[in-house]
Amino acid sequence: MQNTYGRLSDWSLPVFAFAACLGGMAGAKGAEFITLVPEVVPCEVADQQEMVIPDRVELTGWVGHRVEANARNRLAAMDIARLLEGYQKRPGRQAWDGEHIGKWLHAATLAWAQTGDPALRAKLDEAAAALCLCQLDDGYLGTYLPAERWTEWDVWAHKYNLIGLITYMCYTGNMAPLPTCRRMADLLCREFGDGPGQRDIITSGSHMGMAATSVLEPMVLLHRLTGEPRYLEFCHYLTRAWEQENGPQIVSRLLAGKGVHQVGNAKAYEMLSCLNGALELYRTTGDRKLLDASLLAWQDIVDNRLYPTGGASHHELFQDEYVLPNVEKVGETCVTVTWLQFNLQLLRLTGEARFADQIEHVTLNQLFGAQQPDGAGWGYYVEMEGKKPYSATLDGHCCLSSGPRGVALLPTLAVTTDDEGVVVNLFEPGSIDLILRDGTAVTVTIETVFPTDGHVRIVVAPKVQSEFAVKVRVPGWCNSVEFTPAEGREDVRGYATFRKVWHAGDSIDVDLKLEPRVLVGDHMNKGKAALMYGPLVLAAEEALSKEQKIPLESLALAGTELEALEITPEPAAKARKYWPSAQAFRVNVVNQKENATSQVQFLPFADVGSTGSHYKVWVPLSDRGGRD
């Protein structure tokens, strides 16, 4: 079969396309704000927090550095020919080769919206057009040969193609890919179902059908974008398929009190992908059991399945309680990103700070720990000890396309709005231009060097003095938070809330107490401890311990009491100064080989091992030190 779209040169952008995505208010970069293409179908459930389109956001601290590096050195540098290779010359190099282009379109569109980079926009246009040209007459847009269709990962590839193209259309206003998306969706609706002659989607993909049925997320989005009822009917088929005897039984098992390790085959990435789709369907239809099941999954993961860094999975699975080994395929980056997205969905729907807490936790530790500091490479499994496995080649490495999606989402959630006003989720310096739900234009400027220092100034500048609320997250890791002015504060859903008439230049000063903590190991980490400082997980590194002539395998902590450890922050060495305020942490340790005390620098998990040196999060406790 051949495609029906002609030559790439014939695939021209409509004249209206770029203008359609612009609004009437100028942002900090001087261009008019992007307005997303409106959905045809309204949601039954309104979001409590509304994410911000990235062109309104300028981040200038550690998070901003990582976001900019992701856009410049990973997304803008991507070889489009490699992304399209499996489509233009089927089959792909790997069974899942088709996922990369859709993931890139999603992340690169968000990055373009944030940076306004015209070269990246041109690359996006080229990639979207070329992908559409690869579609076959029947709507198929995967990388498999006909005889191997619907056997492993091609529904999965269609999922990511839909996500990437829908994101591209909604941000750019260029709707030329819409027929391609509809043909993909129509093909899926014809091919799969519980009607006569249709395939069972559970048997047409990996991991008890969770890979294939995760197409739920973009099918819901396409229904809302087009109003096509068949797409919603297909979404309901997918949730019915979950509950088949041969299905993963995602919703029923969670509602019955089962842990995520007892759902499907416990495959973490695919399960979280399905739950993200379930939350989009809940948003659309109001089916409460989808939210209830998701909340039960979230609580089980937080209570039983997370590493200190906020990552999850061992051999890509959710394991039994207390099974959190430090090595052997720990902390898949695809799981890290999908967990971040899951928390973002729940934050939007509930407005509760506990989900923003998890986003901060996994971002500053596991996500940034998986990202090469210059943004060019990513690690697949980023374990609690070992070496950072940074790579820049897509071959055999799905996480290289997932990691950039997580980082590209961060500008959308740092500061948001709700029906009362402004919500500050991340303590990141920068400037955000907001339009409140009542139409009030507000610029929020944050001044801080967090997480190096706990002082944060939030400056609020409405275009016209107005009454609204400013909500500031009270982080769960912080034992002491002071606000100036303190009067008028209310605590709502984990946020300190200040309601008043705001004038340009009014401010809130926040002082977060940054202090060390000791996590005493149990179960698989009995006899060890891990260190934290504020929101950061710390780790020992071989290169730094050798400076003190202590082999990493001989290094032990001097105890569990903070007085014995004397954890002291100091500026990072020039070679490790990946952003201007980067820190290291001096810690009292014991060289067990020599039975001598010394001091060694620990680094944040995000920075440790970046030069190829061995590291470890869980460090043995010295027999010379006390234990709790």
C-alpha positions in Angstrom: 0.0 0.0 0.0 1.1 3.5 -0.7 0.6 6.8 1.1 -2.0 9.2 -0.3 -0.2 12.4 0.6 2.1 13.0 -2.3 5.6 14.7 -2.0 6.8 16.5 1.0 7.1 19.7 -1.1 3.3 19.4 -1.7 2.5 19.4 2.1 2.3 23.1 2.7 1.3 24.9 5.9 -2.0 26.7 5.7 -1.7 30.5 5.6 -4.0 30.7 8.6 -2.0 28.2 10.7 0.5 30.3 12.7 -1.9 33.3 13.1 -4.5 30.9 14.5 -2.4 30.1 17.5 -1.7 33.6 18.6 -3.6 35.6 21.2 -3.9 39.3 21.8 -1.5 39.9 24.7 2.3 40.3 24.4 4.6 38.3 26.6 8.0 38.9 28.0 9.7 37.8 24.8 7.8 40.5 22.8 5.7 38.0 20.7 2.0 37.5 21.3 1.0 34.6 23.5 0.0 31.3 22.0 -3.6 30.3 22.4 -4.3 26.6 22.2 -6.6 25.3 19.5 -10.0 24.9 21.4 -11.5 21.5 22.0 -15.0 20.8 20.6 -16.1 18.6 23.5 -16.2 20.3 26.9 -14.9 18.3 29.9 -17.3 17.1 32.6 -14.7 17.7 35.3 -13.0 21.1 35.4 -9.4 21.2 36.4 -8.6 22.7 39.8 -5.3 24.0 38.5 -4.7 25.2 35.0 -1.3 24.6 33.5 0.5 27.5 31.8 1.4 27.6 28.1 5.3 27.6 28.2 5.7 30.9 26.2 4.5 32.8 29.2 7.3 31.3 31.4 10.9 32.3 31.8 12.9 30.1 34.3 16.4 31.2 35.2 17.6 28.9 38.0 18.6 25.2 38.2 15.3 24.0 36.6 15.6 26.6 33.9 19.1 25.6 33.2 18.0 22.0 32.7 15.0 23.0 30.6 17.2 25.1 28.3 19.8 22.4 28.0 17.1 19.9 27.1 15.7 22.2 24.4 19.1 23.2 22.9 21.3 20.1 23.2 18.7 17.3 22.9 15.5 18.4 21.1 16.8 21.0 18.7 19.9 18.7 17.9 17.8 15.7 17.1 18.4 14.0 13.7 14.9 13.9 12.1 16.0 11.4 9.6 16.8 8.9 12.4 13.4 9.5 13.9 11.6 8.8 10.6 13.8 6.0 9.4 11.6 3.1 10.6 8.6 4.7 8.8 10.3 5.6 5.6 12.0 2.2 5.3 10.0 -0.4 7.2 10.6 -2.2 9.5 12.2 -0.2 12.2 15.5 -1.1 13.9 13.7 -2.3 17.0 10.1 -3.5 17.7 9.4 -0.2 19.4 11.3 2.1 17.0 8.1 3.9 16.0 7.7 5.6 19.4 10.5 8.0 19.1 9.1 10.5 16.6 5.8 11.0 18.5 7.7 11.5 21.8 10.0 14.0 20.1 7.1 16.0 18.6 5.5 16.3 22.0 8.6 17.4 23.8 9.9 19.6 21.0 6.6 21.4 20.6 6.6 22.3 24.3 10.2 23.4 23.9 9.5 25.6 20.9 6.5 27.2 22.7 8.8 28.1 25.5 11.8 29.3 23.5 10.2 30.6 20.4 13.2 29.2 18.4 12.4 29.5 14.7 14.8 26.8 13.7 13.1 24.4 16.1 9.7 25.4 14.7 11.0 24.7 11.1 12.2 21.3 12.3 8.8 20.6 13.9 7.0 21.5 10.7 9.3 19.3 8.6 9.0 16.3 11.0 5.2 16.5 11.3 4.8 16.7 7.5 7.2 13.9 6.8 5.6 11.6 9.4 2.1 12.2 7.8 3.6 11.3 4.4 4.4 7.8 5.8 0.8 6.9 6.4 -0.5 4.0 4.3 -3.9 4.0 2.5 -5.7 2.2 5.3 -4.5 4.7 8.0 -1.6 2.6 9.3 1.2 4.6 10.7 3.5 2.1 12.3 6.9 0.6 11.5 5.9 -3.0 11.0 5.6 -5.0 7.8 2.1 -6.2 7.0 2.6 -9.8 8.2 3.8 -8.6 11.6 1.1 -6.0 12.3 -0.6 -5.8 15.7 1.8 -8.3 17.4 3.9 -6.1 19.7 4.4 -2.4 19.7 2.6 -0.8 16.7 -0.5 0.3 18.6 1.9 1.8 21.1 3.6 3.7 18.2 0.2 4.9 17.0 -0.4 6.2 20.5 2.8 8.3 20.5 2.2 9.5 17.0 -1.3 10.7 18.1 0.1 12.4 21.2 2.9 14.1 19.2 0.7 15.3 16.3 -2.1 16.5 18.6 0.3 18.5 20.7 1.9 20.0 17.6 -1.5 21.0 16.2 -2.9 22.5 19.4 0.2 24.6 20.0 1.0 25.7 16.5 -2.5 26.0 15.1 -1.5 24.1 12.0 -4.3 21.5 11.6 -2.9 19.9 8.5 -2.0 16.6 10.4 -5.7 16.2 11.5 -6.7 13.9 8.7 -3.6 11.7 9.5 -4.8 11.5 13.1 -8.3 10.7 12.2 -7.2 7.9 9.8 -5.1 6.4 12.5 -8.0 6.5 15.0 -10.4 5.2 12.4 -8.1 2.3 11.7 -7.9 1.4 15.4 -11.7 1.6 15.8 -12.1 -0.7 12.8 -9.4 -3.2 13.8 -10.1 -3.6 17.6 -13.2 -4.1 19.6 -15.6 -6.7 21.0 -17.7 -6.8 17.8 -17.8 -9.6 15.2 -14.5 -10.0 13.3 -12.6 -7.5 15.4 -9.3 -8.2 17.2 -8.9 -8.4 20.9 -6.5 -5.5 21.8 -5.3 -7.3 24.9 -3.7 -9.9 22.7 -2.3 -7.4 20.3 0.4 -5.8 22.5 2.8 -6.4 25.3 2.4 -6.7 29.0 -1.2 -8.1 29.2 -2.4 -5.5 26.8 -1.3 -2.5 28.9 1.0 -1.2 26.2 -1.7 -1.3 23.5 -4.6 0.0 25.7 -2.5 3.0 26.8 -3.6 4.5 23.5 -6.6 5.5 25.6 -4.9 8.9 26.4 -4.7 10.3 22.9 -7.9 8.8 21.8 -9.7 10.8 24.5 -7.8 13.9 23.4 -8.8 13.3 19.8 -12.4 12.9 20.8 -12.4 16.2 22.6 -10.6 17.9 19.7 -12.9 16.6 16.9 -16.2 15.7 18.7 -16.2 12.3 17.0 -18.4 10.0 19.2 -16.7 6.8 17.8 -13.5 7.7 19.4 -15.2 8.0 22.8 -16.9 4.7 22.2 -13.4 3.2 21.5 -12.2 4.6 24.8 -15.0 2.8 26.6 -14.0 -0.4 24.8 -10.4 -0.1 26.1 -11.6 0.2 29.7 -13.9 -2.8 29.2 -10.9 -4.7 27.7 -8.9 -4.0 30.9 -11.5 -6.0 32.8 -11.6 -9.1 30.5 -10.4 -12.3 32.0 -7.2 -12.0 30.0 -6.8 -8.3 30.7 -4.8 -6.5 33.4 -8.0 -5.6 35.4 -6.5 -2.2 36.2 -9.5 -0.5 37.7 -11.2 -3.4 39.4 -8.0 -4.7 41.2 -7.1 -1.2 42.4 -10.6 -0.6 43.7 -10.5 -4.0 45.4 -7.5 -2.9 47.4 -4.7 -4.6 45.4 -1.3 -2.9 45.2 0.1 -1.9 41.8 2.4 -5.0 41.9 -0.8 -7.1 41.7 -2.2 -5.3 38.6 -1.6 -6.8 35.2 2.0 -8.0 35.1 3.1 -5.1 37.3 4.9 -3.4 34.4 5.3 0.2 35.7 5.7 2.3 32.6 2.7 0.8 30.7 0.5 0.8 33.8 1.1 4.4 34.6 0.5 5.3 30.9 -2.9 3.6 31.2 -3.7 5.4 34.4 -2.9 8.7 32.7 -5.4 7.8 30.0 -7.9 6.8 32.7 -7.6 10.3 34.2 -8.1 11.9 30.8 -11.3 9.8 30.5 -12.4 10.8 34.0 -11.8 14.5 33.1 -14.0 14.0 30.0 -16.9 11.8 31.4 -16.8 12.3 35.1 -16.6 8.5 35.8 -15.5 8.7 39.4 -14.2 5.2 39.7 -11.4 6.1 37.3 -10.2 8.8 39.7 -10.7 6.6 42.8 -8.6 3.8 41.3 -5.9 6.3 40.3 -5.7 7.7 43.8 -5.4 4.2 45.3 -2.5 3.5 42.9 -0.8 6.7 43.8 -1.0 6.1 47.5 0.3 2.5 47.1 3.3 3.8 45.0 4.1 6.5 47.5 3.9 4.2 50.5 5.6 1.2 49.1 7.3 1.5 45.7 9.4 4.7 45.6 13.2 5.0 46.0 14.5 7.9 48.0 15.1 9.8 44.8 11.4 9.6 43.8 12.0 7.0 41.1 10.4 3.6 40.9 10.7 0.1 39.3 13.1 -2.8 39.4 13.5 -4.7 36.1 10.8 -2.2 35.0 8.2 -3.7 37.4 6.5 -2.6 40.6 7.8 -5.1 43.1 6.5 -6.5 46.4 6.7 -4.3 49.5 10.2 -3.7 50.8 11.8 -5.0 47.5 13.8 -1.9 46.5 17.2 -3.2 45.5 19.8 -0.6 44.7 21.1 -2.1 41.5 20.1 -4.4 38.5 17.8 -2.3 36.3 16.6 0.1 38.9 14.8 3.4 38.2 13.8 3.2 34.5 13.5 6.8 33.2 10.3 6.0 31.3 8.8 5.2 34.6 10.2 8.4 36.1 8.6 10.6 33.4 5.2 8.8 33.4 5.1 9.0 37.2 5.7 12.8 36.9 2.9 13.0 34.3 0.6 11.0 36.6 1.2 13.5 39.5 0.7 16.3 37.1 -2.7 14.9 36.1 -3.7 14.5 39.7 -2.5 18.0 40.6 -4.6 19.5 37.8 -7.7 17.6 38.8 -7.5 18.0 42.6 -5.4 21.1 43.2 -3.7 19.3 46.1 -0.1 20.1 47.0 0.9 16.5 47.8 1.1 15.9 44.1 3.3 18.9 43.5 5.5 17.6 46.3 6.0 14.4 44.4 6.7 16.3 41.2 9.4 18.4 42.9 10.9 15.2 44.6 11.2 13.2 41.4 12.3 16.1 39.3 15.2 17.4 41.4 16.5 13.9 42.1 15.6 11.0 39.8 14.7 13.0 36.6 17.7 15.3 36.7 19.8 12.4 37.8 18.9 10.6 34.6 19.6 13.7 32.5 23.2 14.4 31.5 23.9 17.9 32.9 24.4 19.4 29.5 21.1 17.9 28.3 22.6 15.9 25.4 22.2 12.4 26.9 20.0 10.3 29.2 20.3 7.3 31.3 18.0 4.3 30.9 18.3 2.7 34.4 19.6 5.3 36.9 20.3 3.2 39.9 21.0 4.0 43.6 24.6 3.0 43.1 26.9 2.4 40.1 27.7 4.6 37.1 25.4 7.0 35.3 24.7 5.2 32.0 24.4 8.3 29.8 23.8 7.7 26.1 22.8 9.8 23.1 21.8 7.2 20.6 18.2 6.0 20.2 19.2 2.4 19.4 17.8 0.1 22.1 17.1 3.0 24.4 13.4 4.1 24.8 14.2 6.5 27.7 16.2 8.8 25.5 12.8 10.0 24.0 10.9 9.9 27.3 13.3 11.9 29.5 13.0 15.1 27.4 9.2 15.0 27.7 9.4 15.2 31.4 11.8 18.2 31.4 9.8 20.0 28.7 6.7 19.8 30.9 8.2 21.7 33.9 7.5 25.2 32.6 3.8 24.4 32.4 3.5 23.6 36.1 6.0 25.8 38.0 3.4 28.5 38.6 -0.3 27.9 37.6 -3.7 29.4 38.1 -6.9 28.2 39.8 -10.3 29.7 40.2 -9.1 31.9 43.1 -5.8 33.2 41.6 -2.1 32.2 41.4 -0.6 29.0 42.6 3.2 28.6 43.1 4.3 25.0 42.8 8.0 25.1 42.3 10.5 27.5 44.0 12.3 28.4 40.8 13.5 31.9 39.9 12.0 33.5 36.8 9.0 35.4 35.5 5.6 34.1 34.5 2.9 36.0 32.7 -0.6 34.8 33.8 -4.2 35.4 32.8 -6.4 34.6 35.7 -9.8 33.0 35.1 -11.5 36.3 35.6 -9.3 37.8 32.8 -6.9 39.6 35.2 -3.4 39.9 33.7 -0.7 39.2 36.4 3.1 38.9 36.2 4.7 36.8 38.9 8.4 37.2 39.5 10.3 34.8 41.7 13.7 35.7 43.2 15.7 32.9 44.8 18.7 30.6 44.4 16.7 27.6 45.7 17.6 24.9 46.4 21.0 26.4 47.4 19.2 28.9 49.7 15.7 28.7 51.2 14.8 32.4 50.9 12.2 33.0 48.1 10.6 36.3 47.2 7.5 36.2 45.2 6.6 39.6 43.5 3.1 40.0 42.2 2.3 42.6 39.6 -1.3 42.7 38.3 -1.8 44.9 35.3 -4.6 46.6 37.3 -4.9 46.3 41.0 -7.2 43.4 41.7 -8.4 41.1 44.5 -7.3 37.4 44.2 -5.4 34.7 46.0 -1.8 33.8 45.8 -1.1 30.2 47.0 2.4 29.0 47.9 3.1 25.3 48.3 4.2 24.3 51.8 6.6 21.5 51.0 6.3 18.3 52.9 10.0 17.9 53.4 10.3 21.2 55.2 9.9 21.4 59.0 9.8 25.1 59.2 8.4 27.7 56.8 8.0 31.4 57.6 6.1 33.9 55.5 6.4 37.7 55.5 3.9 39.2 55.8 2.4 36.4 58.0 -1.0 37.9 58.5 -4.0 36.7 56.5 -2.5 33.3 55.8 -4.9 30.4 55.3 -3.8 26.8 54.6 -5.7 25.2 51.8 -4.8 21.8 50.3 -1.2 22.1 51.3 -0.8 25.7 50.1 -0.3 28.8 52.2 -3.0 31.1 50.8 -3.0 34.9 50.8 -6.2 36.7 49.7 -6.1 40.5 49.3 -6.2 43.4 46.8 -2.8 43.1 45.0 -1.0 46.1 43.7 2.0 46.0 41.3 5.1 45.3 43.3 3.4 43.6 46.3 5.4 40.6 47.5 5.5 37.6 49.8 8.8 36.5 51.3 9.1 32.8 52.0 11.8 31.3 54.2 12.1 27.5 53.8 14.4 25.9 56.4 17.0 23.9 54.5 18.5 21.3 56.8 20.0 17.8 56.6 18.2 14.6 57.3 19.3 11.0 57.7 17.3 8.2 56.3 18.1 5.0 58.3 17.9 2.0 56.1 15.8 -1.1 56.7 15.1 -4.3 54.9 17.4 -4.5 51.9 19.4 -1.4 53.2 19.7 -2.5 56.9 23.0 -1.2 58.3 23.1 1.7 55.8 21.8 5.3 55.7 21.1 7.8 53.1 21.5 11.6 53.4 19.2 14.4 52.3 19.5 18.2 52.4 16.2 20.0 51.9 14.6 18.3 48.9 17.9 16.9 47.6 19.1 13.3 47.9 22.9 13.2 48.4 25.3 10.5 47.3 28.9 9.6 47.8 31.2 9.4 44.7 34.4 7.5 44.2 36.2 10.4 42.5 35.6 12.6 45.5 36.3 10.0 48.2 39.7 9.2 46.4 40.7 12.9 47.0 40.7 12.0 50.6 42.4 8.7 49.9 39.3 6.7 50.9 38.2 3.9 48.5 34.4 4.2 48.0 34.0 0.6 49.2 35.7 1.5 52.5 33.7 4.6 53.1 31.1 4.6 55.9 29.1 7.3 57.6 30.2 8.3 61.0 26.8 7.7 62.5 23.1 8.6 62.2 23.2 11.6 64.4 23.4 14.9 62.6 25.9 16.2 65.1 28.3 13.4 64.3 27.9 13.8 60.5 28.2 17.7 60.5 26.7 17.9 57.0 27.9 21.2 55.7 26.9 22.8 52.3 29.6 24.6 50.3 30.1 25.7 46.7 30.7 22.9 44.3 34.1 22.7 42.7 34.5 24.4 39.3 34.4 21.1 37.4 31.0 20.3 39.0 29.4 23.7 38.8 26.7 22.8 36.4 24.7 25.9 37.3 26.0 29.0 39.0 24.8 28.2 42.5 25.6 24.4 42.5 26.6 23.0 45.9 28.5 20.1 47.4 28.1 18.8 51.0 30.9 18.0 53.3 30.2 15.0 55.6 32.1 13.3 58.4 32.9 9.7 57.4 35.0 6.8 58.5 37.6 5.0 56.4 36.8 1.5 57.6 40.0 0.1 55.9 42.2 2.4 58.0 39.8 2.8 60.9 40.2 6.6 60.6 37.8 9.5 60.5 37.8 12.0 57.7 35.6 14.4 55.6 34.3 13.8 52.1 32.1 15.8 49.8 28.8 14.3 48.8 26.9 15.6 45.8 23.2 15.9 44.9 22.0 12.8 43.1 21.3 14.9 40.1 25.0 15.8 39.7 26.8 12.8 41.2 28.5 10.4 38.7 28.3 12.9 35.9 32.0 12.4 35.1 31.7 8.6 34.9 32.7 7.9 38.5 31.0 5.3 40.7 28.6 6.6 43.3 26.2 5.3 45.9 23.1 6.7 47.7 22.9 4.2 50.6 26.2 4.2 52.5 27.2 1.7 55.2 27.1 2.9 58.8 30.4 2.6 60.7 30.6 0.4 63.7 32.3 3.4 65.3 29.1 5.5 64.8 25.8 5.4 66.7 22.7 3.9 65.2 19.0 4.6 65.8 
